[in-house]
Amino acid sequence: MTAQPSLFSTICAAGLSAASTLSLTSANFQPNTQAKTQANVTEAEPLRHRMHQAQDVLSEVQHAVAVIRPTKDKDAYGAVRFEAVEGGVRVTAMIKGLQPGSKHGFHIHEFGDATKPDAPSAGSHYDPANTDHHARPGADEPHHAGDMGNLEANEQGIARFERTFESMSIAGSDAPVIGRAVVVHAEPDEFDQPLGSAGARIGIGVIGVANPEGFGRPLWE
Ligand SMILES: [Cu+2]
């Protein structure tokens, strides 16, 4: 019974200490826009492809999911699942709101950042091996780990996708996709350089840790 007041006091003390630190920090803070911009440029490089200590926590994750929402004035929406399987990651997707019979470039991009209405914040194709080369997935040539090919919509404008990729992992050391973004493009991926000419970004979703319960349920039912 004595543990409770003791714990409470500790929390209060920690709270006061944090509050003092905060006010001190605010009082001393001098905005310096130029220095801040330079720091961001320097810090962005390792963050593109590395997970730092978070890797230790996430390495057990076997299932990930991205919920796709339309970008500004577009209509693509749906979900993409990632499951660790023997030799790679199985990706299953169902995307709706597409034109009947249309094809759409389908990639993992380097930043899980969907803050911009038309999604340039997601950056370029996820390419942790620095291949600097775009290609059809599974092609016998170097390609971005994020090259997933094309979605193909049926007559109802619904695309279903299922493919296993050897060139990625959920949260392992080999091209971990967790925390990156899935992008659906307006145009077909033509597999030309540098990025496949797939046009505007019509849908985007950030890849997060999935709830394993119910993960086996078919995505399109
Ligand atoms: Cu793309």
py3Dmol code that shows the C-alpha trace and the ligand (Angstrom):
import py3Dmol

protein = """\
ATOM      1  CA  MET A   1       0.000   0.000   0.000  1.00  0.00           C
ATOM      2  CA  THR A   2       2.934   2.323   0.566  1.00  0.00           C
ATOM      3  CA  ALA A   3       4.010   1.915  -3.055  1.00  0.00           C
ATOM      4  CA  GLN A   4       1.138   3.987  -4.415  1.00  0.00           C
ATOM      5  CA  PRO A   5       1.844   7.347  -2.749  1.00  0.00           C
ATOM      6  CA  SER A   6       5.503   6.832  -3.458  1.00  0.00           C
ATOM      7  CA  LEU A   7       4.842   6.244  -7.171  1.00  0.00           C
ATOM      8  CA  PHE A   8       2.474   9.216  -7.248  1.00  0.00           C
ATOM      9  CA  SER A   9       5.132  11.501  -5.748  1.00  0.00           C
ATOM     10  CA  THR A  10       7.646  10.300  -8.291  1.00  0.00           C
ATOM     11  CA  ILE A  11       5.281  11.051 -11.181  1.00  0.00           C
ATOM     12  CA  CYS A  12       4.501  14.515  -9.779  1.00  0.00           C
ATOM     13  CA  ALA A  13       8.182  15.288  -9.383  1.00  0.00           C
ATOM     14  CA  ALA A  14       8.874  14.096 -12.920  1.00  0.00           C
ATOM     15  CA  GLY A  15       5.993  16.236 -14.185  1.00  0.00           C
ATOM     16  CA  LEU A  16       7.287  19.343 -12.450  1.00  0.00           C
ATOM     17  CA  SER A  17      10.760  18.669 -13.720  1.00  0.00           C
ATOM     18  CA  ALA A  18       9.478  18.276 -17.292  1.00  0.00           C
ATOM     19  CA  ALA A  19       7.457  21.504 -16.976  1.00  0.00           C
ATOM     20  CA  SER A  20      10.501  23.448 -15.774  1.00  0.00           C
ATOM     21  CA  THR A  21      12.605  22.111 -18.612  1.00  0.00           C
ATOM     22  CA  LEU A  22       9.897  23.034 -21.104  1.00  0.00           C
ATOM     23  CA  SER A  23       9.607  26.649 -19.900  1.00  0.00           C
ATOM     24  CA  LEU A  24      13.386  27.002 -19.828  1.00  0.00           C
ATOM     25  CA  THR A  25      13.617  25.650 -23.370  1.00  0.00           C
ATOM     26  CA  SER A  26      10.879  27.991 -24.594  1.00  0.00           C
ATOM     27  CA  ALA A  27      12.518  31.017 -22.938  1.00  0.00           C
ATOM     28  CA  ASN A  28      15.856  30.248 -24.548  1.00  0.00           C
ATOM     29  CA  PHE A  29      14.488  29.340 -27.964  1.00  0.00           C
ATOM     30  CA  GLN A  30      15.607  31.630 -30.749  1.00  0.00           C
ATOM     31  CA  PRO A  31      14.132  30.859 -34.154  1.00  0.00           C
ATOM     32  CA  ASN A  32      16.790  30.407 -36.798  1.00  0.00           C
ATOM     33  CA  THR A  33      15.129  29.379 -40.044  1.00  0.00           C
ATOM     34  CA  GLN A  34      18.318  28.998 -42.031  1.00  0.00           C
ATOM     35  CA  ALA A  35      20.001  26.687 -39.524  1.00  0.00           C
ATOM     36  CA  LYS A  36      16.841  24.628 -39.213  1.00  0.00           C
ATOM     37  CA  THR A  37      16.589  24.068 -42.972  1.00  0.00           C
ATOM     38  CA  GLN A  38      20.203  22.966 -43.215  1.00  0.00           C
ATOM     39  CA  ALA A  39      19.723  20.538 -40.331  1.00  0.00           C
ATOM     40  CA  ASN A  40      16.689  18.994 -42.025  1.00  0.00           C
ATOM     41  CA  VAL A  41      18.585  18.401 -45.254  1.00  0.00           C
ATOM     42  CA  THR A  42      21.412  16.673 -43.392  1.00  0.00           C
ATOM     43  CA  GLU A  43      19.104  14.570 -41.241  1.00  0.00           C
ATOM     44  CA  ALA A  44      16.848  13.425 -44.078  1.00  0.00           C
ATOM     45  CA  GLU A  45      19.499  11.291 -45.805  1.00  0.00           C
ATOM     46  CA  PRO A  46      19.894   8.482 -43.253  1.00  0.00           C
ATOM     47  CA  LEU A  47      16.159   8.600 -42.495  1.00  0.00           C
ATOM     48  CA  ARG A  48      15.270   7.682 -46.039  1.00  0.00           C
ATOM     49  CA  HIS A  49      16.201   4.035 -45.673  1.00  0.00           C
ATOM     50  CA  ARG A  50      17.091   3.279 -42.050  1.00  0.00           C
ATOM     51  CA  MET A  51      15.017   2.599 -39.016  1.00  0.00           C
ATOM     52  CA  HIS A  52      17.604   3.092 -36.230  1.00  0.00           C
ATOM     53  CA  GLN A  53      16.525   1.714 -32.841  1.00  0.00           C
ATOM     54  CA  ALA A  54      12.930   1.300 -33.977  1.00  0.00           C
ATOM     55  CA  GLN A  55      14.207  -1.636 -36.024  1.00  0.00           C
ATOM     56  CA  ASP A  56      14.773  -3.627 -32.839  1.00  0.00           C
ATOM     57  CA  VAL A  57      11.159  -3.160 -31.797  1.00  0.00           C
ATOM     58  CA  LEU A  58       9.644  -3.753 -35.211  1.00  0.00           C
ATOM     59  CA  SER A  59      11.706  -6.759 -36.294  1.00  0.00           C
ATOM     60  CA  GLU A  60       9.020  -9.138 -34.983  1.00  0.00           C
ATOM     61  CA  VAL A  61       6.291  -7.586 -37.111  1.00  0.00           C
ATOM     62  CA  GLN A  62       4.972 -10.028 -39.721  1.00  0.00           C
ATOM     63  CA  HIS A  63       1.946  -8.118 -40.990  1.00  0.00           C
ATOM     64  CA  ALA A  64       1.575  -4.589 -42.249  1.00  0.00           C
ATOM     65  CA  VAL A  65      -1.200  -2.639 -43.907  1.00  0.00           C
ATOM     66  CA  ALA A  66      -1.723   0.592 -45.817  1.00  0.00           C
ATOM     67  CA  VAL A  67      -5.169   2.138 -46.158  1.00  0.00           C
ATOM     68  CA  ILE A  68      -5.292   4.020 -49.438  1.00  0.00           C
ATOM     69  CA  ARG A  69      -7.142   7.286 -49.592  1.00  0.00           C
ATOM     70  CA  PRO A  70      -7.628   9.514 -52.621  1.00  0.00           C
ATOM     71  CA  THR A  71      -5.377  12.505 -53.137  1.00  0.00           C
ATOM     72  CA  LYS A  72      -6.960  15.904 -53.803  1.00  0.00           C
ATOM     73  CA  ASP A  73      -9.875  15.677 -56.267  1.00  0.00           C
ATOM     74  CA  LYS A  74      -9.087  12.012 -57.072  1.00  0.00           C
ATOM     75  CA  ASP A  75     -11.050   8.845 -56.357  1.00  0.00           C
ATOM     76  CA  ALA A  76      -8.716   5.901 -55.675  1.00  0.00           C
ATOM     77  CA  TYR A  77      -9.217   4.199 -52.334  1.00  0.00           C
ATOM     78  CA  GLY A  78      -8.731   0.766 -50.813  1.00  0.00           C
ATOM     79  CA  ALA A  79      -6.197  -1.233 -48.838  1.00  0.00           C
ATOM     80  CA  VAL A  80      -2.866  -2.974 -49.293  1.00  0.00           C
ATOM     81  CA  ARG A  81      -1.622  -5.776 -47.077  1.00  0.00           C
ATOM     82  CA  PHE A  82       1.933  -6.966 -46.561  1.00  0.00           C
ATOM     83  CA  GLU A  83       2.656 -10.381 -45.091  1.00  0.00           C
ATOM     84  CA  ALA A  84       6.058 -11.892 -44.355  1.00  0.00           C
ATOM     85  CA  VAL A  85       6.313 -15.220 -46.202  1.00  0.00           C
ATOM     86  CA  GLU A  86       9.114 -17.625 -47.056  1.00  0.00           C
ATOM     87  CA  GLY A  87      11.555 -15.703 -49.235  1.00  0.00           C
ATOM     88  CA  GLY A  88       9.888 -12.317 -49.155  1.00  0.00           C
ATOM     89  CA  VAL A  89       6.711 -10.362 -48.661  1.00  0.00           C
ATOM     90  CA  ARG A  90       3.318 -11.199 -50.097  1.00  0.00           C
ATOM     91  CA  VAL A  91       1.436  -8.079 -51.136  1.00  0.00           C
ATOM     92  CA  THR A  92      -2.326  -8.179 -51.632  1.00  0.00           C
ATOM     93  CA  ALA A  93      -4.362  -5.143 -52.564  1.00  0.00           C
ATOM     94  CA  MET A  94      -7.821  -4.063 -53.505  1.00  0.00           C
ATOM     95  CA  ILE A  95      -8.177  -0.568 -54.909  1.00  0.00           C
ATOM     96  CA  LYS A  96     -11.502   0.924 -55.990  1.00  0.00           C
ATOM     97  CA  GLY A  97     -12.617   4.122 -57.703  1.00  0.00           C
ATOM     98  CA  LEU A  98     -10.537   3.533 -60.864  1.00  0.00           C
ATOM     99  CA  GLN A  99     -11.635   3.894 -64.492  1.00  0.00           C
ATOM    100  CA  PRO A 100     -12.934   0.591 -65.921  1.00  0.00           C
ATOM    101  CA  GLY A 101     -10.136  -1.341 -67.639  1.00  0.00           C
ATOM    102  CA  SER A 102      -7.460   1.167 -66.632  1.00  0.00           C
ATOM    103  CA  LYS A 103      -3.857   0.446 -65.555  1.00  0.00           C
ATOM    104  CA  HIS A 104      -2.071   2.310 -62.800  1.00  0.00           C
ATOM    105  CA  GLY A 105       1.552   2.402 -61.663  1.00  0.00           C
ATOM    106  CA  PHE A 106       1.768   0.948 -58.160  1.00  0.00           C
ATOM    107  CA  HIS A 107       4.826   1.679 -56.048  1.00  0.00           C
ATOM    108  CA  ILE A 108       6.236   2.003 -52.592  1.00  0.00           C
ATOM    109  CA  HIS A 109       7.610   5.494 -52.140  1.00  0.00           C
ATOM    110  CA  GLU A 110      10.338   6.468 -49.736  1.00  0.00           C
ATOM    111  CA  PHE A 111       8.452   8.547 -47.145  1.00  0.00           C
ATOM    112  CA  GLY A 112       5.320   7.598 -45.227  1.00  0.00           C
ATOM    113  CA  ASP A 113       4.263  11.192 -45.474  1.00  0.00           C
ATOM    114  CA  ALA A 114       0.843  11.929 -46.947  1.00  0.00           C
ATOM    115  CA  THR A 115       0.610  15.469 -45.683  1.00  0.00           C
ATOM    116  CA  LYS A 116       0.488  17.128 -49.105  1.00  0.00           C
ATOM    117  CA  PRO A 117      -2.891  16.998 -50.894  1.00  0.00           C
ATOM    118  CA  ASP A 118      -1.385  15.559 -54.076  1.00  0.00           C
ATOM    119  CA  ALA A 119       1.255  13.514 -52.197  1.00  0.00           C
ATOM    120  CA  PRO A 120       4.672  14.810 -53.364  1.00  0.00           C
ATOM    121  CA  SER A 121       5.584  14.528 -49.675  1.00  0.00           C
ATOM    122  CA  ALA A 122       5.960  10.751 -50.181  1.00  0.00           C
ATOM    123  CA  GLY A 123       9.168  11.418 -52.119  1.00  0.00           C
ATOM    124  CA  SER A 124      10.464   9.217 -54.918  1.00  0.00           C
ATOM    125  CA  HIS A 125      10.459   5.435 -55.363  1.00  0.00           C
ATOM    126  CA  TYR A 126      11.734   3.524 -52.333  1.00  0.00           C
ATOM    127  CA  ASP A 127      15.221   2.431 -53.386  1.00  0.00           C
ATOM    128  CA  PRO A 128      17.277   1.478 -50.320  1.00  0.00           C
ATOM    129  CA  ALA A 129      19.860  -0.367 -52.443  1.00  0.00           C
ATOM    130  CA  ASN A 130      20.464   2.834 -54.418  1.00  0.00           C
ATOM    131  CA  THR A 131      20.003   1.021 -57.727  1.00  0.00           C
ATOM    132  CA  ASP A 132      18.877   4.308 -59.269  1.00  0.00           C
ATOM    133  CA  HIS A 133      17.073   2.125 -61.846  1.00  0.00           C
ATOM    134  CA  HIS A 134      13.375   1.512 -62.396  1.00  0.00           C
ATOM    135  CA  ALA A 135      12.096  -1.785 -63.817  1.00  0.00           C
ATOM    136  CA  ARG A 136       9.340  -4.355 -63.932  1.00  0.00           C
ATOM    137  CA  PRO A 137       9.235  -6.214 -60.604  1.00  0.00           C
ATOM    138  CA  GLY A 138      11.065  -9.515 -60.837  1.00  0.00           C
ATOM    139  CA  ALA A 139      13.001  -8.334 -63.908  1.00  0.00           C
ATOM    140  CA  ASP A 140      16.496  -9.693 -64.266  1.00  0.00           C
ATOM    141  CA  GLU A 141      18.026  -6.278 -63.716  1.00  0.00           C
ATOM    142  CA  PRO A 142      18.454  -3.977 -60.735  1.00  0.00           C
ATOM    143  CA  HIS A 143      15.342  -2.111 -59.720  1.00  0.00           C
ATOM    144  CA  HIS A 144      13.877  -0.106 -56.879  1.00  0.00           C
ATOM    145  CA  ALA A 145      12.591  -2.289 -54.045  1.00  0.00           C
ATOM    146  CA  GLY A 146       9.395  -0.249 -54.313  1.00  0.00           C
ATOM    147  CA  ASP A 147       8.699  -1.213 -57.947  1.00  0.00           C
ATOM    148  CA  MET A 148       5.476  -3.230 -57.720  1.00  0.00           C
ATOM    149  CA  GLY A 149       4.327  -2.877 -61.327  1.00  0.00           C
ATOM    150  CA  ASN A 150       0.745  -2.046 -62.254  1.00  0.00           C
ATOM    151  CA  LEU A 151      -2.753  -2.342 -60.895  1.00  0.00           C
ATOM    152  CA  GLU A 152      -5.324  -3.382 -63.487  1.00  0.00           C
ATOM    153  CA  ALA A 153      -8.910  -2.329 -62.952  1.00  0.00           C
ATOM    154  CA  ASN A 154     -11.824  -4.529 -64.011  1.00  0.00           C
ATOM    155  CA  GLU A 155     -15.056  -3.273 -65.575  1.00  0.00           C
ATOM    156  CA  GLN A 156     -16.221  -2.072 -62.172  1.00  0.00           C
ATOM    157  CA  GLY A 157     -13.081   0.019 -61.717  1.00  0.00           C
ATOM    158  CA  ILE A 158     -11.763  -2.341 -59.046  1.00  0.00           C
ATOM    159  CA  ALA A 159      -8.168  -3.596 -59.115  1.00  0.00           C
ATOM    160  CA  ARG A 160      -7.141  -6.713 -57.248  1.00  0.00           C
ATOM    161  CA  PHE A 161      -3.462  -7.422 -56.844  1.00  0.00           C
ATOM    162  CA  GLU A 162      -1.476 -10.286 -55.376  1.00  0.00           C
ATOM    163  CA  ARG A 163       2.237 -10.857 -55.721  1.00  0.00           C
ATOM    164  CA  THR A 164       5.203 -11.960 -53.628  1.00  0.00           C
ATOM    165  CA  PHE A 165       8.280  -9.752 -53.687  1.00  0.00           C
ATOM    166  CA  GLU A 166      11.686 -11.145 -52.799  1.00  0.00           C
ATOM    167  CA  SER A 167      13.261  -7.699 -52.739  1.00  0.00           C
ATOM    168  CA  MET A 168      11.577  -6.405 -49.579  1.00  0.00           C
ATOM    169  CA  SER A 169      10.844  -7.247 -45.945  1.00  0.00           C
ATOM    170  CA  ILE A 170       8.207  -5.997 -43.530  1.00  0.00           C
ATOM    171  CA  ALA A 171      10.659  -4.644 -40.976  1.00  0.00           C
ATOM    172  CA  GLY A 172      13.817  -6.669 -41.480  1.00  0.00           C
ATOM    173  CA  SER A 173      17.219  -5.630 -42.724  1.00  0.00           C
ATOM    174  CA  ASP A 174      16.326  -6.194 -46.390  1.00  0.00           C
ATOM    175  CA  ALA A 175      14.411  -3.143 -47.675  1.00  0.00           C
ATOM    176  CA  PRO A 176      11.921  -2.793 -44.803  1.00  0.00           C
ATOM    177  CA  VAL A 177       8.663  -1.289 -46.050  1.00  0.00           C
ATOM    178  CA  ILE A 178       7.144  -0.372 -42.702  1.00  0.00           C
ATOM    179  CA  GLY A 179       6.620   3.373 -42.379  1.00  0.00           C
ATOM    180  CA  ARG A 180       6.920   4.034 -46.120  1.00  0.00           C
ATOM    181  CA  ALA A 181       4.018   4.879 -48.433  1.00  0.00           C
ATOM    182  CA  VAL A 182       2.089   3.044 -51.136  1.00  0.00           C
ATOM    183  CA  VAL A 183       1.253   5.270 -54.103  1.00  0.00           C
ATOM    184  CA  VAL A 184      -1.315   4.623 -56.833  1.00  0.00           C
ATOM    185  CA  HIS A 185      -0.620   6.589 -60.013  1.00  0.00           C
ATOM    186  CA  ALA A 186      -2.964   8.008 -62.643  1.00  0.00           C
ATOM    187  CA  GLU A 187      -1.172   6.341 -65.568  1.00  0.00           C
ATOM    188  CA  PRO A 188       0.293   2.908 -66.318  1.00  0.00           C
ATOM    189  CA  ASP A 189       3.869   2.222 -65.308  1.00  0.00           C
ATOM    190  CA  GLU A 190       5.740   1.935 -68.618  1.00  0.00           C
ATOM    191  CA  PHE A 191       8.935   0.754 -66.869  1.00  0.00           C
ATOM    192  CA  ASP A 192      11.024   3.431 -68.518  1.00  0.00           C
ATOM    193  CA  GLN A 193      13.604   5.582 -66.709  1.00  0.00           C
ATOM    194  CA  PRO A 194      13.751   7.166 -64.297  1.00  0.00           C
ATOM    195  CA  LEU A 195      10.362   6.450 -62.707  1.00  0.00           C
ATOM    196  CA  GLY A 196       8.083   4.751 -65.237  1.00  0.00           C
ATOM    197  CA  SER A 197       6.091   7.774 -66.488  1.00  0.00           C
ATOM    198  CA  ALA A 198       3.114   6.816 -64.325  1.00  0.00           C
ATOM    199  CA  GLY A 199       1.972  10.399 -63.832  1.00  0.00           C
ATOM    200  CA  ALA A 200       0.067  11.990 -60.980  1.00  0.00           C
ATOM    201  CA  ARG A 201      -0.504  10.369 -57.612  1.00  0.00           C
ATOM    202  CA  ILE A 202      -4.201   9.530 -57.237  1.00  0.00           C
ATOM    203  CA  GLY A 203      -4.066   7.498 -54.032  1.00  0.00           C
ATOM    204  CA  ILE A 204      -1.730   7.156 -51.085  1.00  0.00           C
ATOM    205  CA  GLY A 205      -1.472   5.153 -47.870  1.00  0.00           C
ATOM    206  CA  VAL A 206       1.149   4.880 -45.152  1.00  0.00           C
ATOM    207  CA  ILE A 207       2.358   1.364 -44.324  1.00  0.00           C
ATOM    208  CA  GLY A 208       1.695   0.638 -40.663  1.00  0.00           C
ATOM    209  CA  VAL A 209       1.811  -2.334 -38.303  1.00  0.00           C
ATOM    210  CA  ALA A 210      -1.290  -4.456 -38.965  1.00  0.00           C
ATOM    211  CA  ASN A 211      -3.478  -6.184 -36.446  1.00  0.00           C
ATOM    212  CA  PRO A 212      -2.659  -9.864 -37.101  1.00  0.00           C
ATOM    213  CA  GLU A 213      -6.144 -10.895 -35.958  1.00  0.00           C
ATOM    214  CA  GLY A 214      -8.335 -11.302 -38.995  1.00  0.00           C
ATOM    215  CA  PHE A 215      -5.421 -10.652 -41.331  1.00  0.00           C
ATOM    216  CA  GLY A 216      -6.155 -13.843 -43.278  1.00  0.00           C
ATOM    217  CA  ARG A 217      -9.615 -12.597 -44.181  1.00  0.00           C
ATOM    218  CA  PRO A 218      -9.794 -11.952 -47.951  1.00  0.00           C
ATOM    219  CA  LEU A 219      -9.334  -8.265 -48.612  1.00  0.00           C
ATOM    220  CA  TRP A 220     -12.003  -8.106 -51.270  1.00  0.00           C
ATOM    221  CA  GLU A 221     -14.891  -9.723 -49.422  1.00  0.00           C
TER     222      GLU A 221
END
"""
ligand_1 = """\
1
CU
Cu 5.241 5.868 -57.812
"""
view = py3Dmol.view(width=600, height=400)
view.addModel(protein, "pdb")
view.setStyle({"model": 0}, {"cartoon": {"style": "trace"}})
view.addModel(ligand_1, "xyz")
view.setStyle({"model": 1}, {"stick": {}})
view.zoomTo()
view.show()
